[in-house]
Every structure is written in structure tokens, then in C-alpha cells.
Amino acid sequence: MQGRVAALRGWRSFALAFFLGALGAFAMPPWQAFPLLFLAFPGLVWLLGAAASRLGAFLLGLAFGFGHFLIGVHWIAHAFLVDAERFAWLAPIAIPGLALYLALFPAAAALVFYGLRGHLGSAWQRCLLFALVWVIFEWLRGHLLTGFPWMPLGHGWVFSEAMMQTAAIVGSYGLSFVLAFAAMLPSVLAETAPSHRQRPVFFTFLFLLLLWGGGALRLAGADPHAQTELRLRLVQANVPQALKWQPDRQARHLERHVALSLDGGLEGIAAVIWPEMAVPFFLEESPALRERLAQAVPKNGLLLTGAPRRPPGAGAHGLSNGLVALDERGAILGGYDKFHLVPFGEFVPLRGLLPISRLVPGIGDFYRGPGPVTLTLGGLPPLSPLICYEVIFPGAVLDRNARPQWLLNVTNDAWFGESSGPYQHFAAARFRAIEEGLPLVRAANTGISAILDPYGRVVRHLGLGVAGTVDGPLPAALESPPPYGRFGDWTLLGLLLAGALLGGWRRRAI
């Protein structure tokens, strides 16, 4: 296999790199066929080993990344079809364009790997090097130009709650390192004499077994009754995005949310939670509307809903993608303004140069909030609100100077239809709960709505494309944050340094 791959030249090598990248995308949610990475990554490394130049290595990495992200983020096309008359023409440009931009990071990783691989004497060293450079550039993808840490390789472990627990120590990026390193096993076997192949297989599976066993022990030691006395109700109205902003339907959509909130009564419910932009009006300016929505508020409880806001400093026409808390009298007790905005969805980069408007209805860009905040609302533990894709950023989901007791993610994944996008978004939310040691509550317009415990386990949920409600207790936070929740990406740096030192030690041992 290695010889055949390395013998490919010209367009055939780039076509195979593209195919391997696309194959690797199916290791991510919702497909979760993670063994495909055991074909994709060794194949890429074999192609790089036969590359004639640095440019050739860069282009092979680019082809691999393009295939990987073209499959991985194809669901974005749904957003352009919501208002097809205005934006459908952009889909054939935007999807390949985004995939090509994201592919620059695997391409850069391939270039660095190609330049350094000749200084390493063993297949194991090259495996470590590949995993190191892959994760470094994956981290950069999550931080440069506002960042887009969508579909990190570590999410390939989402099928196993035990394996996911390693994120409590090294985060999602650390799990990416683990998976990238493990997936390189076939390349080690290809360079190992048949009589000695049992050793790398044994140590690889021992390494994974130890991680799985550690996660299983962590879950076994979790208190199954660690929950608060507060019960929450999540409302999932399943409003199609194409109908959501039609003026003649907005009142009906609100009534739908109210009716679902009242279904079964509100006895024993501490808070009702509606998704992102469930209310398309400015509540601060609508006393009559607040009075109507107060009917959906439990006695001595709260309604937390996504709604536009006009925060101070936003200007006369400025608005934010916000969260508003109402009490049973219709009074506003607090609010939050989204700070991590979606490029082209909520603001247009280089607005003066690009002749396009953003996808979300409105004039101009959304106001950007000041950053993660902890809201203290009467009757509820302190919470960190996260709107839509703010939940995908590891280490950036809460105020570390005022640690909350739970994370609240309100979102509207109707933009992405019943595609892979909502499943990948939900996987990110699960990892944030594990990394921070906090329960996470997620209210989504079309799903997936869920209550997660601080181990990322689903306590209650409502699936994609279903209208209804989810009632459940708010799980208790861990008494102290796990290592990643305490130190953030410093734990990842420690893992990468350990990997680099191990590779250096093996070089001296050869």
C-alpha cells in the first residue's frame, strides 16, 4: 500500500490527497466513522514522503484539507438557500472558498512536516511530528482572524464518553493530538519488519486503553445524583428559518413559543428557556409584549430568551444578538450581548470593499458585546450565556474572574437544516461542558436541545427537527474546575512539549 501511494505522481497524487481528506471528514459527527482516519492520515504522510519539493508538499496538504473541509462544512450551503433569491448565487463560491481557506492550515502543517521529517530516524518520531504540527495549526485555525475551531479532530472521539473525558485535562485540541498520533499506526507498521509489528500495535492500543480506562473511572466516580433542585424547561418550536422573519408570521411564532411553554403547566419549573432570537422584537421598548410573555414565566421564576437588544454605545441604529431575562411581571432583570460574531452572518469583514450584505436580516453589522460575562439572576445559580457558535471556542466560554455554575447556550441551527451542522455544533457543546466541569443547557430552535452534565453526558434532549419541550433538573457543577478549566491551553502546551521531548529522546536512543 505504501509503495503504491508513494509511486503516484501529478494529478493522481493530488486527487488521492483530496479523496483522503474527504474520507477523514467522515470521522466527525454525525457519521463518527473514526477508523477512516487510520487510512486518511497515513496515506497523506506517504504522499508527502514522495513529494518532490516543498511546494508539492504544500499543495498535497492543500488538496487534503480542501477535501476534508468541503465535506465537513458543506452544510453552510443551507444558510445561503434560506433567502435563495438574494444569496443562492453565493453558495457555489462561498463553500469552496471557505473550504480552501480552512485547507491552508493542513497545507501549512504538511509543509512543516515535510521540512522536518528528514531529520527524524524512526516512524514513531514521524508520527509524533505529524500529530504535533497538525494540532499546532488546528489551534491556529481556531484563533486567527476571529477563529473558526469547527470540527477539530478531537471531536472524532464523541462516540465514546469515556474517551471524551481526556478533554478535562488537555481540551479538545489535546484529544486531536491523541487521535492524530493513534491514526498514524499503519504508517509505523509499513516500516516495521513483520516479526516486530506486534509491538507498535500493542503499545498503541495500550495507550488508547489507558485513556479509555481513565475516562471510564472518572465517569464511574461521578455522583449520579449531583443535581440541583432547580428544574428547567427548554422550548424548541422548530420554526423554519425561511419563515422566521416573515412579518405576518412573527406574532404566530411567539404564540407558538408561549403555548409550548405552558404545555403541561409550569408547576415546579424555575426557568423557561427559549432559543436564539426567539423574540424578534426589542423587549425593552415593548411593555405590552413583555406583559404577554410574562404568561410563560413560572411563578417566582424566569424566562430566558434570545432577542435583539439596543445596548448602550451601540448607536441609534445599532442592535445586538442578545439574551434577555424576564420575571413573572414582565420586568427585565438582565441581559447579554453576543461578543463572538459570525463573519458574513452578523458582520461583514472589510465591509467597505465587499459588495455584499450579511445573511441575518437587518441593516449594518451587529453590535459586539464586551466578552464572556457571568449573569446573576434571582433564583438561579450564576450562569455564562453563550449565543450560537460562541460555544465552539475552547477556553473562551466564561469569565474566569467570576466563575459561573452553568453554561447556557441558546442557538438557532435552523440556518443549517437537517444536515451534519447541528450535530457538529452539539458535539462542541458537549466538549465545553467537559473542559470546564460545568453543566451546559442548550436551547435550539430546531434542535438539538439538551441538558448536559459536567461530564458532557446527555441528561435530557430533544432531537433535530422536532417541536416540543424538554423538562429536566439542572445538574450540579463540579466542586472545582478540571485542569483544562483551570489552566486552559497551557495544559495543551504541556502535552505538546512532552510529545516533542519524547520524540527527541527517541532520536538520541536510535
Buried (B, 14 or more C-beta within 10 A) or exposed (E): EBEEBBEBEEEEBBEBBBBBBBBBBBBBBBBBBBEBBBBBBBBBBBBBBBBEEEEBBBBBBBBBBBBBBBBBBBBBBBBBBBBEEEBEEBBEEBBBEBBBBBBBBBBBBBBBBBEBBEEBEBBBBBBBBBBBBBBBBBBBBBEEEEBBBBBBBBBBBBBBBBBBBBBBBBBBBBBBBBBBBBBBBBBBBBEBEEEEBEEBEEEBEEEBEEBBEBBBEBBEEBEEEBBBEBBBBBBBBBBEBEBBBEEEBBEEBBEBBBEBBBEEEBEEBBBBBBBBBBBBBBBBEBEEBBEBBBEBBBEEBBBBBBBBBBBEEBEEEBBBBBBBBBBBEBEBBBBBBBBBBBEBBBBBEEEEEEEEBBBBEBEBBBBBBEEBBBBBBEEBBBBBBBBBBBBBBBBBBBBBEEBBBBBBBBBBBBBBBBBBBBBBBBBBBBBBBBBBBBBBBBBBBBBBBBBBBBBBBBBBBBBBBEBBBBBBBBBBBBEEBBBBBBBBBEBBBBBBEEBEEEBEEBEEEE
